[in-house]
Amino acid sequence: MKQDNYPLGWDEARVQRLLAHYEEQSEEEAVAEDEAAFADQTQAVMEIPLELVPAVRALLAEHFGGNKIPA
């Protein structure tokens, strides 16, 4: 039997809700969601080299207390 490994706070139901959200979303809704994310003044968006992603994820996990990285 295959055991699924989900991040802390995630389970099959949450994954299915997320998939449904994006699969049912119109192109206009997707663009609006992206634009709202970029307009959020409490967040930053940056490009980083792929090889640094694990280190950045580790820093985020440490900042948010263990493995709890917000989705």
mmCIF file of the N, C-alpha and C atoms, coordinates in Angstrom:
data_MODEL
# 
_entry.id   MODEL 
# 
loop_
_atom_site.group_PDB 
_atom_site.id 
_atom_site.type_symbol 
_atom_site.label_atom_id 
_atom_site.label_alt_id 
_atom_site.label_comp_id 
_atom_site.label_asym_id 
_atom_site.label_entity_id 
_atom_site.label_seq_id 
_atom_site.pdbx_PDB_ins_code 
_atom_site.Cartn_x 
_atom_site.Cartn_y 
_atom_site.Cartn_z 
_atom_site.occupancy 
_atom_site.B_iso_or_equiv 
_atom_site.pdbx_formal_charge 
_atom_site.auth_seq_id 
_atom_site.auth_comp_id 
_atom_site.auth_asym_id 
_atom_site.auth_atom_id 
_atom_site.pdbx_PDB_model_num 
ATOM 1   N N  . MET A 1 1  ? 0.844   -1.179 0.000   1.00 0.00 ? 1  MET A N  1 
ATOM 2   C CA . MET A 1 1  ? 0.000   0.000  0.000   1.00 0.00 ? 1  MET A CA 1 
ATOM 3   C C  . MET A 1 1  ? 0.893   1.247  0.000   1.00 0.00 ? 1  MET A C  1 
ATOM 4   N N  . LYS A 1 2  ? 0.607   2.183  -0.915  1.00 0.00 ? 2  LYS A N  1 
ATOM 5   C CA . LYS A 1 2  ? 1.375   3.418  -1.020  1.00 0.00 ? 2  LYS A CA 1 
ATOM 6   C C  . LYS A 1 2  ? 0.903   4.415  0.031   1.00 0.00 ? 2  LYS A C  1 
ATOM 7   N N  . GLN A 1 3  ? 1.854   4.991  0.747   1.00 0.00 ? 3  GLN A N  1 
ATOM 8   C CA . GLN A 1 3  ? 1.507   6.000  1.743   1.00 0.00 ? 3  GLN A CA 1 
ATOM 9   C C  . GLN A 1 3  ? 1.822   7.371  1.164   1.00 0.00 ? 3  GLN A C  1 
ATOM 10  N N  . ASP A 1 4  ? 0.833   8.267  1.161   1.00 0.00 ? 4  ASP A N  1 
ATOM 11  C CA . ASP A 1 4  ? 1.042   9.618  0.659   1.00 0.00 ? 4  ASP A CA 1 
ATOM 12  C C  . ASP A 1 4  ? 1.743   10.451 1.717   1.00 0.00 ? 4  ASP A C  1 
ATOM 13  N N  . ASN A 1 5  ? 2.659   11.275 1.266   1.00 0.00 ? 5  ASN A N  1 
ATOM 14  C CA . ASN A 1 5  ? 3.367   12.185 2.165   1.00 0.00 ? 5  ASN A CA 1 
ATOM 15  C C  . ASN A 1 5  ? 2.948   13.606 1.845   1.00 0.00 ? 5  ASN A C  1 
ATOM 16  N N  . TYR A 1 6  ? 2.249   14.243 2.762   1.00 0.00 ? 6  TYR A N  1 
ATOM 17  C CA . TYR A 1 6  ? 1.795   15.605 2.586   1.00 0.00 ? 6  TYR A CA 1 
ATOM 18  C C  . TYR A 1 6  ? 2.529   16.501 3.566   1.00 0.00 ? 6  TYR A C  1 
ATOM 19  N N  . PRO A 1 7  ? 2.714   17.782 3.196   1.00 0.00 ? 7  PRO A N  1 
ATOM 20  C CA . PRO A 1 7  ? 3.297   18.727 4.160   1.00 0.00 ? 7  PRO A CA 1 
ATOM 21  C C  . PRO A 1 7  ? 2.397   18.849 5.388   1.00 0.00 ? 7  PRO A C  1 
ATOM 22  N N  . LEU A 1 8  ? 2.968   19.306 6.460   1.00 0.00 ? 8  LEU A N  1 
ATOM 23  C CA . LEU A 1 8  ? 2.221   19.509 7.696   1.00 0.00 ? 8  LEU A CA 1 
ATOM 24  C C  . LEU A 1 8  ? 0.985   20.358 7.414   1.00 0.00 ? 8  LEU A C  1 
ATOM 25  N N  . GLY A 1 9  ? -0.168  19.890 7.848   1.00 0.00 ? 9  GLY A N  1 
ATOM 26  C CA . GLY A 1 9  ? -1.420  20.612 7.660   1.00 0.00 ? 9  GLY A CA 1 
ATOM 27  C C  . GLY A 1 9  ? -2.152  20.279 6.365   1.00 0.00 ? 9  GLY A C  1 
ATOM 28  N N  . TRP A 1 10 ? -1.562  19.435 5.530   1.00 0.00 ? 10 TRP A N  1 
ATOM 29  C CA . TRP A 1 10 ? -2.173  19.051 4.265   1.00 0.00 ? 10 TRP A CA 1 
ATOM 30  C C  . TRP A 1 10 ? -2.654  17.618 4.341   1.00 0.00 ? 10 TRP A C  1 
ATOM 31  N N  . ASP A 1 11 ? -3.704  17.315 3.575   1.00 0.00 ? 11 ASP A N  1 
ATOM 32  C CA . ASP A 1 11 ? -4.194  15.951 3.440   1.00 0.00 ? 11 ASP A CA 1 
ATOM 33  C C  . ASP A 1 11 ? -4.832  15.825 2.063   1.00 0.00 ? 11 ASP A C  1 
ATOM 34  N N  . GLU A 1 12 ? -5.333  14.649 1.737   1.00 0.00 ? 12 GLU A N  1 
ATOM 35  C CA . GLU A 1 12 ? -5.924  14.406 0.425   1.00 0.00 ? 12 GLU A CA 1 
ATOM 36  C C  . GLU A 1 12 ? -7.068  15.369 0.129   1.00 0.00 ? 12 GLU A C  1 
ATOM 37  N N  . ALA A 1 13 ? -7.905  15.636 1.119   1.00 0.00 ? 13 ALA A N  1 
ATOM 38  C CA . ALA A 1 13 ? -9.047  16.530 0.911   1.00 0.00 ? 13 ALA A CA 1 
ATOM 39  C C  . ALA A 1 13 ? -8.582  17.941 0.551   1.00 0.00 ? 13 ALA A C  1 
ATOM 40  N N  . ARG A 1 14 ? -7.563  18.430 1.220   1.00 0.00 ? 14 ARG A N  1 
ATOM 41  C CA . ARG A 1 14 ? -7.060  19.775 0.930   1.00 0.00 ? 14 ARG A CA 1 
ATOM 42  C C  . ARG A 1 14 ? -6.471  19.835 -0.477  1.00 0.00 ? 14 ARG A C  1 
ATOM 43  N N  . VAL A 1 15 ? -5.748  18.810 -0.870  1.00 0.00 ? 15 VAL A N  1 
ATOM 44  C CA . VAL A 1 15 ? -5.182  18.750 -2.219  1.00 0.00 ? 15 VAL A CA 1 
ATOM 45  C C  . VAL A 1 15 ? -6.300  18.760 -3.253  1.00 0.00 ? 15 VAL A C  1 
ATOM 46  N N  . GLN A 1 16 ? -7.351  17.985 -3.026  1.00 0.00 ? 16 GLN A N  1 
ATOM 47  C CA . GLN A 1 16 ? -8.467  17.926 -3.969  1.00 0.00 ? 16 GLN A CA 1 
ATOM 48  C C  . GLN A 1 16 ? -9.190  19.271 -4.066  1.00 0.00 ? 16 GLN A C  1 
ATOM 49  N N  . ARG A 1 17 ? -9.345  19.980 -2.926  1.00 0.00 ? 17 ARG A N  1 
ATOM 50  C CA . ARG A 1 17 ? -9.974  21.311 -2.952  1.00 0.00 ? 17 ARG A CA 1 
ATOM 51  C C  . ARG A 1 17 ? -9.130  22.292 -3.768  1.00 0.00 ? 17 ARG A C  1 
ATOM 52  N N  . LEU A 1 18 ? -7.818  22.221 -3.596  1.00 0.00 ? 18 LEU A N  1 
ATOM 53  C CA . LEU A 1 18 ? -6.919  23.103 -4.326  1.00 0.00 ? 18 LEU A CA 1 
ATOM 54  C C  . LEU A 1 18 ? -6.983  22.817 -5.830  1.00 0.00 ? 18 LEU A C  1 
ATOM 55  N N  . LEU A 1 19 ? -6.939  21.532 -6.185  1.00 0.00 ? 19 LEU A N  1 
ATOM 56  C CA . LEU A 1 19 ? -7.048  21.161 -7.599  1.00 0.00 ? 19 LEU A CA 1 
ATOM 57  C C  . LEU A 1 19 ? -8.367  21.640 -8.199  1.00 0.00 ? 19 LEU A C  1 
ATOM 58  N N  . ALA A 1 20 ? -9.460  21.450 -7.490  1.00 0.00 ? 20 ALA A N  1 
ATOM 59  C CA . ALA A 1 20 ? -10.774 21.870 -7.978  1.00 0.00 ? 20 ALA A CA 1 
ATOM 60  C C  . ALA A 1 20 ? -10.810 23.383 -8.183  1.00 0.00 ? 20 ALA A C  1 
ATOM 61  N N  . HIS A 1 21 ? -10.223 24.125 -7.242  1.00 0.00 ? 21 HIS A N  1 
ATOM 62  C CA . HIS A 1 21 ? -10.196 25.591 -7.347  1.00 0.00 ? 21 HIS A CA 1 
ATOM 63  C C  . HIS A 1 21 ? -9.564  26.023 -8.662  1.00 0.00 ? 21 HIS A C  1 
ATOM 64  N N  . TYR A 1 22 ? -8.394  25.472 -8.977  1.00 0.00 ? 22 TYR A N  1 
ATOM 65  C CA . TYR A 1 22 ? -7.688  25.899 -10.183 1.00 0.00 ? 22 TYR A CA 1 
ATOM 66  C C  . TYR A 1 22 ? -8.267  25.307 -11.458 1.00 0.00 ? 22 TYR A C  1 
ATOM 67  N N  . GLU A 1 23 ? -8.817  24.113 -11.401 1.00 0.00 ? 23 GLU A N  1 
ATOM 68  C CA . GLU A 1 23 ? -9.407  23.507 -12.590 1.00 0.00 ? 23 GLU A CA 1 
ATOM 69  C C  . GLU A 1 23 ? -10.717 24.180 -12.990 1.00 0.00 ? 23 GLU A C  1 
ATOM 70  N N  . GLU A 1 24 ? -11.460 24.716 -12.023 1.00 0.00 ? 24 GLU A N  1 
ATOM 71  C CA . GLU A 1 24 ? -12.751 25.338 -12.292 1.00 0.00 ? 24 GLU A CA 1 
ATOM 72  C C  . GLU A 1 24 ? -12.645 26.837 -12.562 1.00 0.00 ? 24 GLU A C  1 
ATOM 73  N N  . GLN A 1 25 ? -11.477 27.393 -12.382 1.00 0.00 ? 25 GLN A N  1 
ATOM 74  C CA . GLN A 1 25 ? -11.264 28.823 -12.511 1.00 0.00 ? 25 GLN A CA 1 
ATOM 75  C C  . GLN A 1 25 ? -11.184 29.236 -13.992 1.00 0.00 ? 25 GLN A C  1 
ATOM 76  N N  . SER A 1 26 ? -11.856 30.335 -14.325 1.00 0.00 ? 26 SER A N  1 
ATOM 77  C CA . SER A 1 26 ? -11.757 30.860 -15.687 1.00 0.00 ? 26 SER A CA 1 
ATOM 78  C C  . SER A 1 26 ? -10.412 31.563 -15.857 1.00 0.00 ? 26 SER A C  1 
ATOM 79  N N  . GLU A 1 27 ? -10.044 31.829 -17.104 1.00 0.00 ? 27 GLU A N  1 
ATOM 80  C CA . GLU A 1 27 ? -8.782  32.530 -17.362 1.00 0.00 ? 27 GLU A CA 1 
ATOM 81  C C  . GLU A 1 27 ? -8.807  33.922 -16.736 1.00 0.00 ? 27 GLU A C  1 
ATOM 82  N N  . GLU A 1 28 ? -9.947  34.596 -16.813 1.00 0.00 ? 28 GLU A N  1 
ATOM 83  C CA . GLU A 1 28 ? -10.083 35.930 -16.223 1.00 0.00 ? 28 GLU A CA 1 
ATOM 84  C C  . GLU A 1 28 ? -9.906  35.877 -14.702 1.00 0.00 ? 28 GLU A C  1 
ATOM 85  N N  . GLU A 1 29 ? -10.481 34.860 -14.068 1.00 0.00 ? 29 GLU A N  1 
ATOM 86  C CA . GLU A 1 29 ? -10.330 34.704 -12.614 1.00 0.00 ? 29 GLU A CA 1 
ATOM 87  C C  . GLU A 1 29 ? -8.877  34.422 -12.250 1.00 0.00 ? 29 GLU A C  1 
ATOM 88  N N  . ALA A 1 30 ? -8.204  33.628 -13.064 1.00 0.00 ? 30 ALA A N  1 
ATOM 89  C CA . ALA A 1 30 ? -6.798  33.310 -12.802 1.00 0.00 ? 30 ALA A CA 1 
ATOM 90  C C  . ALA A 1 30 ? -5.932  34.561 -12.898 1.00 0.00 ? 30 ALA A C  1 
ATOM 91  N N  . VAL A 1 31 ? -6.170  35.370 -13.918 1.00 0.00 ? 31 VAL A N  1 
ATOM 92  C CA . VAL A 1 31 ? -5.413  36.614 -14.079 1.00 0.00 ? 31 VAL A CA 1 
ATOM 93  C C  . VAL A 1 31 ? -5.684  37.548 -12.908 1.00 0.00 ? 31 VAL A C  1 
ATOM 94  N N  . ALA A 1 32 ? -6.949  37.678 -12.506 1.00 0.00 ? 32 ALA A N  1 
ATOM 95  C CA . ALA A 1 32 ? -7.304  38.547 -11.378 1.00 0.00 ? 32 ALA A CA 1 
ATOM 96  C C  . ALA A 1 32 ? -6.626  38.072 -10.097 1.00 0.00 ? 32 ALA A C  1 
ATOM 97  N N  . GLU A 1 33 ? -6.576  36.764 -9.888  1.00 0.00 ? 33 GLU A N  1 
ATOM 98  C CA . GLU A 1 33 ? -5.920  36.221 -8.692  1.00 0.00 ? 33 GLU A CA 1 
ATOM 99  C C  . GLU A 1 33 ? -4.426  36.539 -8.706  1.00 0.00 ? 33 GLU A C  1 
ATOM 100 N N  . ASP A 1 34 ? -3.789  36.370 -9.877  1.00 0.00 ? 34 ASP A N  1 
ATOM 101 C CA . ASP A 1 34 ? -2.363  36.690 -9.992  1.00 0.00 ? 34 ASP A CA 1 
ATOM 102 C C  . ASP A 1 34 ? -2.110  38.177 -9.750  1.00 0.00 ? 34 ASP A C  1 
ATOM 103 N N  . GLU A 1 35 ? -2.921  39.028 -10.339 1.00 0.00 ? 35 GLU A N  1 
ATOM 104 C CA . GLU A 1 35 ? -2.740  40.470 -10.168 1.00 0.00 ? 35 GLU A CA 1 
ATOM 105 C C  . GLU A 1 35 ? -2.928  40.888 -8.712  1.00 0.00 ? 35 GLU A C  1 
ATOM 106 N N  . ALA A 1 36 ? -3.888  40.280 -8.034  1.00 0.00 ? 36 ALA A N  1 
ATOM 107 C CA . ALA A 1 36 ? -4.107  40.589 -6.619  1.00 0.00 ? 36 ALA A CA 1 
ATOM 108 C C  . ALA A 1 36 ? -2.908  40.176 -5.782  1.00 0.00 ? 36 ALA A C  1 
ATOM 109 N N  . ALA A 1 37 ? -2.310  39.045 -6.112  1.00 0.00 ? 37 ALA A N  1 
ATOM 110 C CA . ALA A 1 37 ? -1.133  38.581 -5.372  1.00 0.00 ? 37 ALA A CA 1 
ATOM 111 C C  . ALA A 1 37 ? 0.024   39.556 -5.539  1.00 0.00 ? 37 ALA A C  1 
ATOM 112 N N  . PHE A 1 38 ? 0.236   40.049 -6.756  1.00 0.00 ? 38 PHE A N  1 
ATOM 113 C CA . PHE A 1 38 ? 1.322   40.993 -7.004  1.00 0.00 ? 38 PHE A CA 1 
ATOM 114 C C  . PHE A 1 38 ? 1.049   42.357 -6.382  1.00 0.00 ? 38 PHE A C  1 
ATOM 115 N N  . ALA A 1 39 ? -0.209  42.704 -6.188  1.00 0.00 ? 39 ALA A N  1 
ATOM 116 C CA . ALA A 1 39 ? -0.566  43.993 -5.604  1.00 0.00 ? 39 ALA A CA 1 
ATOM 117 C C  . ALA A 1 39 ? -0.488  43.997 -4.086  1.00 0.00 ? 39 ALA A C  1 
ATOM 118 N N  . ASP A 1 40 ? -0.411  42.820 -3.461  1.00 0.00 ? 40 ASP A N  1 
ATOM 119 C CA . ASP A 1 40 ? -0.360  42.700 -1.997  1.00 0.00 ? 40 ASP A CA 1 
ATOM 120 C C  . ASP A 1 40 ? 0.936   43.313 -1.479  1.00 0.00 ? 40 ASP A C  1 
ATOM 121 N N  . GLN A 1 41 ? 0.828   44.440 -0.785  1.00 0.00 ? 41 GLN A N  1 
ATOM 122 C CA . GLN A 1 41 ? 1.994   45.156 -0.278  1.00 0.00 ? 41 GLN A CA 1 
ATOM 123 C C  . GLN A 1 41 ? 2.657   44.485 0.926   1.00 0.00 ? 41 GLN A C  1 
ATOM 124 N N  . THR A 1 42 ? 2.049   43.416 1.448   1.00 0.00 ? 42 THR A N  1 
ATOM 125 C CA . THR A 1 42 ? 2.646   42.716 2.590   1.00 0.00 ? 42 THR A CA 1 
ATOM 126 C C  . THR A 1 42 ? 3.514   41.543 2.147   1.00 0.00 ? 42 THR A C  1 
ATOM 127 N N  . GLN A 1 43 ? 3.589   41.305 0.835   1.00 0.00 ? 43 GLN A N  1 
ATOM 128 C CA . GLN A 1 43 ? 4.339   40.177 0.290   1.00 0.00 ? 43 GLN A CA 1 
ATOM 129 C C  . GLN A 1 43 ? 5.329   40.682 -0.756  1.00 0.00 ? 43 GLN A C  1 
ATOM 130 N N  . ALA A 1 44 ? 6.353   39.879 -1.012  1.00 0.00 ? 44 ALA A N  1 
ATOM 131 C CA . ALA A 1 44 ? 7.322   40.191 -2.064  1.00 0.00 ? 44 ALA A CA 1 
ATOM 132 C C  . ALA A 1 44 ? 7.397   39.005 -3.024  1.00 0.00 ? 44 ALA A C  1 
ATOM 133 N N  . VAL A 1 45 ? 7.598   39.325 -4.280  1.00 0.00 ? 45 VAL A N  1 
ATOM 134 C CA . VAL A 1 45 ? 7.766   38.302 -5.299  1.00 0.00 ? 45 VAL A CA 1 
ATOM 135 C C  . VAL A 1 45 ? 9.167   38.491 -5.871  1.00 0.00 ? 45 VAL A C  1 
ATOM 136 N N  . MET A 1 46 ? 9.942   37.407 -5.902  1.00 0.00 ? 46 MET A N  1 
ATOM 137 C CA . MET A 1 46 ? 11.293  37.499 -6.439  1.00 0.00 ? 46 MET A CA 1 
ATOM 138 C C  . MET A 1 46 ? 11.662  36.225 -7.166  1.00 0.00 ? 46 MET A C  1 
ATOM 139 N N  . GLU A 1 47 ? 12.572  36.368 -8.114  1.00 0.00 ? 47 GLU A N  1 
ATOM 140 C CA . GLU A 1 47 ? 13.099  35.210 -8.808  1.00 0.00 ? 47 GLU A CA 1 
ATOM 141 C C  . GLU A 1 47 ? 14.387  34.796 -8.116  1.00 0.00 ? 47 GLU A C  1 
ATOM 142 N N  . ILE A 1 48 ? 14.529  33.485 -7.920  1.00 0.00 ? 48 ILE A N  1 
ATOM 143 C CA . ILE A 1 48 ? 15.768  32.961 -7.350  1.00 0.00 ? 48 ILE A CA 1 
ATOM 144 C C  . ILE A 1 48 ? 16.200  31.762 -8.183  1.00 0.00 ? 48 ILE A C  1 
ATOM 145 N N  . PRO A 1 49 ? 17.489  31.505 -8.228  1.00 0.00 ? 49 PRO A N  1 
ATOM 146 C CA . PRO A 1 49 ? 17.951  30.314 -8.954  1.00 0.00 ? 49 PRO A CA 1 
ATOM 147 C C  . PRO A 1 49 ? 17.364  29.046 -8.334  1.00 0.00 ? 49 PRO A C  1 
ATOM 148 N N  . LEU A 1 50 ? 17.016  28.092 -9.175  1.00 0.00 ? 50 LEU A N  1 
ATOM 149 C CA . LEU A 1 50 ? 16.406  26.847 -8.700  1.00 0.00 ? 50 LEU A CA 1 
ATOM 150 C C  . LEU A 1 50 ? 17.249  26.146 -7.644  1.00 0.00 ? 50 LEU A C  1 
ATOM 151 N N  . GLU A 1 51 ? 18.556  26.222 -7.769  1.00 0.00 ? 51 GLU A N  1 
ATOM 152 C CA . GLU A 1 51 ? 19.396  25.521 -6.787  1.00 0.00 ? 51 GLU A CA 1 
ATOM 153 C C  . GLU A 1 51 ? 19.300  26.134 -5.390  1.00 0.00 ? 51 GLU A C  1 
ATOM 154 N N  . LEU A 1 52 ? 18.761  27.355 -5.281  1.00 0.00 ? 52 LEU A N  1 
ATOM 155 C CA . LEU A 1 52 ? 18.595  27.986 -3.969  1.00 0.00 ? 52 LEU A CA 1 
ATOM 156 C C  . LEU A 1 52 ? 17.233  27.713 -3.342  1.00 0.00 ? 52 LEU A C  1 
ATOM 157 N N  . VAL A 1 53 ? 16.317  27.132 -4.086  1.00 0.00 ? 53 VAL A N  1 
ATOM 158 C CA . VAL A 1 53 ? 14.965  26.893 -3.575  1.00 0.00 ? 53 VAL A CA 1 
ATOM 159 C C  . VAL A 1 53 ? 14.971  26.086 -2.273  1.00 0.00 ? 53 VAL A C  1 
ATOM 160 N N  . PRO A 1 54 ? 15.726  24.982 -2.163  1.00 0.00 ? 54 PRO A N  1 
ATOM 161 C CA . PRO A 1 54 ? 15.721  24.250 -0.889  1.00 0.00 ? 54 PRO A CA 1 
ATOM 162 C C  . PRO A 1 54 ? 16.178  25.104 0.301   1.00 0.00 ? 54 PRO A C  1 
ATOM 163 N N  . ALA A 1 55 ? 17.175  25.945 0.089   1.00 0.00 ? 55 ALA A N  1 
ATOM 164 C CA . ALA A 1 55 ? 17.660  26.797 1.187   1.00 0.00 ? 55 ALA A CA 1 
ATOM 165 C C  . ALA A 1 55 ? 16.612  27.836 1.569   1.00 0.00 ? 55 ALA A C  1 
ATOM 166 N N  . VAL A 1 56 ? 15.932  28.406 0.583   1.00 0.00 ? 56 VAL A N  1 
ATOM 167 C CA . VAL A 1 56 ? 14.890  29.396 0.868   1.00 0.00 ? 56 VAL A CA 1 
ATOM 168 C C  . VAL A 1 56 ? 13.719  28.736 1.589   1.00 0.00 ? 56 VAL A C  1 
ATOM 169 N N  . ARG A 1 57 ? 13.332  27.539 1.141   1.00 0.00 ? 57 ARG A N  1 
ATOM 170 C CA . ARG A 1 57 ? 12.246  26.813 1.823   1.00 0.00 ? 57 ARG A CA 1 
ATOM 171 C C  . ARG A 1 57 ? 12.620  26.522 3.281   1.00 0.00 ? 57 ARG A C  1 
ATOM 172 N N  . ALA A 1 58 ? 13.877  26.157 3.518   1.00 0.00 ? 58 ALA A N  1 
ATOM 173 C CA . ALA A 1 58 ? 14.325  25.889 4.887   1.00 0.00 ? 58 ALA A CA 1 
ATOM 174 C C  . ALA A 1 58 ? 14.253  27.154 5.736   1.00 0.00 ? 58 ALA A C  1 
ATOM 175 N N  . LEU A 1 59 ? 14.641  28.282 5.180   1.00 0.00 ? 59 LEU A N  1 
ATOM 176 C CA . LEU A 1 59 ? 14.548  29.545 5.915   1.00 0.00 ? 59 LEU A CA 1 
ATOM 177 C C  . LEU A 1 59 ? 13.093  29.901 6.225   1.00 0.00 ? 59 LEU A C  1 
ATOM 178 N N  . LEU A 1 60 ? 12.207  29.693 5.261   1.00 0.00 ? 60 LEU A N  1 
ATOM 179 C CA . LEU A 1 60 ? 10.784  29.956 5.499   1.00 0.00 ? 60 LEU A CA 1 
ATOM 180 C C  . LEU A 1 60 ? 10.235  29.034 6.584   1.00 0.00 ? 60 LEU A C  1 
ATOM 181 N N  . ALA A 1 61 ? 10.610  27.761 6.525   1.00 0.00 ? 61 ALA A N  1 
ATOM 182 C CA . ALA A 1 61 ? 10.146  26.808 7.543   1.00 0.00 ? 61 ALA A CA 1 
ATOM 183 C C  . ALA A 1 61 ? 10.617  27.240 8.920   1.00 0.00 ? 61 ALA A C  1 
ATOM 184 N N  . GLU A 1 62 ? 11.868  27.673 9.005   1.00 0.00 ? 62 GLU A N  1 
ATOM 185 C CA . GLU A 1 62 ? 12.400  28.131 10.292  1.00 0.00 ? 62 GLU A CA 1 
ATOM 186 C C  . GLU A 1 62 ? 11.645  29.375 10.779  1.00 0.00 ? 62 GLU A C  1 
ATOM 187 N N  . HIS A 1 63 ? 11.399  30.289 9.877   1.00 0.00 ? 63 HIS A N  1 
ATOM 188 C CA . HIS A 1 63 ? 10.686  31.527 10.215  1.00 0.00 ? 63 HIS A CA 1 
ATOM 189 C C  . HIS A 1 63 ? 9.271   31.237 10.715  1.00 0.00 ? 63 HIS A C  1 
ATOM 190 N N  . PHE A 1 64 ? 8.597   30.285 10.076  1.00 0.00 ? 64 PHE A N  1 
ATOM 191 C CA . PHE A 1 64 ? 7.219   29.968 10.437  1.00 0.00 ? 64 PHE A CA 1 
ATOM 192 C C  . PHE A 1 64 ? 7.126   28.855 11.470  1.00 0.00 ? 64 PHE A C  1 
ATOM 193 N N  . GLY A 1 65 ? 8.236   28.442 12.047  1.00 0.00 ? 65 GLY A N  1 
ATOM 194 C CA . GLY A 1 65 ? 8.215   27.466 13.127  1.00 0.00 ? 65 GLY A CA 1 
ATOM 195 C C  . GLY A 1 65 ? 8.129   26.031 12.668  1.00 0.00 ? 65 GLY A C  1 
ATOM 196 N N  . GLY A 1 66 ? 9.235   25.476 12.262  1.00 0.00 ? 66 GLY A N  1 
ATOM 197 C CA . GLY A 1 66 ? 9.269   24.082 11.849  1.00 0.00 ? 66 GLY A CA 1 
ATOM 198 C C  . GLY A 1 66 ? 8.880   23.936 10.405  1.00 0.00 ? 66 GLY A C  1 
ATOM 199 N N  . ASN A 1 67 ? 8.062   22.943 10.099  1.00 0.00 ? 67 ASN A N  1 
ATOM 200 C CA . ASN A 1 67 ? 7.685   22.644 8.716   1.00 0.00 ? 67 ASN A CA 1 
ATOM 201 C C  . ASN A 1 67 ? 6.424   23.367 8.281   1.00 0.00 ? 67 ASN A C  1 
ATOM 202 N N  . LYS A 1 68 ? 5.945   24.296 9.069   1.00 0.00 ? 68 LYS A N  1 
ATOM 203 C CA . LYS A 1 68 ? 4.662   24.938 8.784   1.00 0.00 ? 68 LYS A CA 1 
ATOM 204 C C  . LYS A 1 68 ? 4.857   26.140 7.878   1.00 0.00 ? 68 LYS A C  1 
ATOM 205 N N  . ILE A 1 69 ? 4.889   25.902 6.577   1.00 0.00 ? 69 ILE A N  1 
ATOM 206 C CA . ILE A 1 69 ? 4.982   26.963 5.590   1.00 0.00 ? 69 ILE A CA 1 
ATOM 207 C C  . ILE A 1 69 ? 3.577   27.224 5.068   1.00 0.00 ? 69 ILE A C  1 
ATOM 208 N N  . PRO A 1 70 ? 3.099   28.477 5.135   1.00 0.00 ? 70 PRO A N  1 
ATOM 209 C CA . PRO A 1 70 ? 1.746   28.756 4.679   1.00 0.00 ? 70 PRO A CA 1 
ATOM 210 C C  . PRO A 1 70 ? 1.546   28.386 3.213   1.00 0.00 ? 70 PRO A C  1 
ATOM 211 N N  . ALA A 1 71 ? 0.377   27.919 2.894   1.00 0.00 ? 71 ALA A N  1 
ATOM 212 C CA . ALA A 1 71 ? 0.074   27.554 1.508   1.00 0.00 ? 71 ALA A CA 1 
ATOM 213 C C  . ALA A 1 71 ? -0.470  28.736 0.753   1.00 0.00 ? 71 ALA A C  1 
# 
